[in-house]
Amino acid sequence: MPCRWYQEPNWETGKNIWWQLKRADGEPWMIAGLWDEWTDPDTGQVVPSYTMITRNCDGHPLLARLHKPDPALPQDAQDKRSLVHVDPDDWDQWLTGSEGDARSLLKLQPPEVFDQADALRTNTVLAQRKGSDKLL
């Protein structure tokens, strides 16, 4: 699924700050997904369905900062999730390759692929709250 950006919530300040996740190079994302259609047996209506693929991002320095933590779980059991992005050079492999080809593309993008603007703004707010100029 192509998109210019998408939003995810960051709760590090204690309230939601929406991060607009864009590529640093300005190119569009291609979000890995699956789609199909089924026909309602009662009406004959063709119904499209799709899902966006996610994977665990607990150890990712940028993506693990997103989504509200579950207070019932310890920090090391939060199971943070992120959308999977397909690199432009891999679009054909994703769309026309084998299942094994597709599985090999289910990886997280490194932090430098992301525009860091919202993360830096959040870092500034957190640093000001700590009374320090040091960014996290």
Secondary structure, 3 states (H helix, E strand, C coil): CEECEEEEEECCCCCCEEEEEEECCCCCEEECEEEEEEECCCCCCEEEEEEECEEECCCCCCHHHECCCCCCCCHHHCCCEEECECCHHHHHHHHHCCHHHHHHCCCCCCHHHECCHHHHHHHHHHHHHCCCCCCC
